[in-house]
Amino acid sequence: MADDRGSSAAAVLLAFLSGAALGAVAAMLLAPESANESRERLRRYARRAEGQLHDMAGRAGEVFEEVVGQGKDFVETKKSALREAFEAGREAMRQERDRMRGEG
């Protein structure tokens, strides 16, 4: 469930950033300024976008590591519970076998 929310939030963020980028490019192309000014504005925008993408990638990596850690904890918890159940079943079988031998 949490993964669904994370991936949909990422999709919304990606759509927003894509729309913002397209809007910025369209505005620059239609703006009444010189080609040099437009290129410089595009460079500044690209640098800012690159920095934001690096930040987002870093945060995504942190979230991924956290989710992987939670998954490992979950698996370990389930393994431990199964191991305990198996041992309890084995002990119950041993006791029942001993009881049956005692009756016979």
Secondary structure, DSSP 8 states (H G I E B T S, - for coil): -HHHHHHHHHHHHHHHHHHHHHHHHHHHHHSSS-HHHHHHHHHHHHHHHHHHHHHHHHHHHHHHHHHHHHHHHHHHHHHHHHHHHHHHHHHHHHHHHHHHHHH-
